[in-house]
Amino acid sequence: MRDDYTRIFQDLTAVDKYEQVVYAPDTYSSAVNARQRAYLRSLVARAFPQRRPVQHDFACGTGRAIRILHGLVRDAHGYDTSAAMLDRARTSGVFAHLHQVPETGTLPHPAGDGSPALVTVFRLLLNVGDDVRDRAMTFAADLLPHRCSGLLVVENHGNRTSVRHLRHRRRAGDPWFNELSHAEVEALLARHGFAVVERRGFALCPPGAYARRWLRPVARLVDGVAWRVPALAGVATNVLYVARRTAAAGPDITCPDVKE
């Protein structure tokens, strides 16, 4: 596990690699992103039928998760410790209020009518320590004080019960090869008063399958079908968890703006 994860992306070189290499066309990450976009846009449309939510994207980076939901949210806020990432988000045309935040201490809670809210946390939990994970969930719980406040969506891009796990011995000691199990993600959420209400996987094939030109079409075909089957999330390499506060975390009331 890296202890300098947040500082790595202060460097413009790391920002360029993130956008131009990790999310280059025809890569594993770009294919996952396209499937996540289709899923999230559908999720927001059906989960918030009465009123569009305000999106709060924690560790927003260059604004990928915000761009995914352009036009479907009433307003958007992005939060990141990296000025370089936020500058790239601005120049790429992200429609959001972008906030540079410290690595520790109090995080901003924007004033105004922010209910219902959608809190998104992408590509963060896997490579940081428990302190950062808990900080992200504390932030989400503050914006989602009870079960009618909205939804939380978090990403696990290194599921331990996927084919990717077969490489864990070969990658032992590699600070970039971390794993999270579904139980660990659910325990983290539960600690902060959240319960998973939906889970969806976006790739059965590991990144290496997309790096081989002859195998890439097969991987795209398999994953293009598999992400539509919720039951396969258990063995997917990349997983999104949709959660909401439990009844115990706030008043047990009906939710007019968030579909049950």
Buried (B, 14 or more C-beta within 10 A) or exposed (E): EEEEBBEBBBEBEBBEBBBEEBBEEEBBBEBBBBBBBEBBBEBBEEBBEEEBBBBBBBBBBBBBBBBBBBEBBBBBBBBBBBEBBBBBBBEEEBEBEBBEBEEEEEBEEBEEEBBBBBBBBBBBBBBBEEEBBEBBBEBBBBBBBBBBBBBBBBBBBBBBBBBBBEBBEEEEEEEEBBBBBBEBBBEBBBBBBBBBBBBBBBBBBBBEBBEEEEEBEEBBEBBEEBBEEEEBBEBBBBBBBBBBBBEEBBEEEEBEBBEE
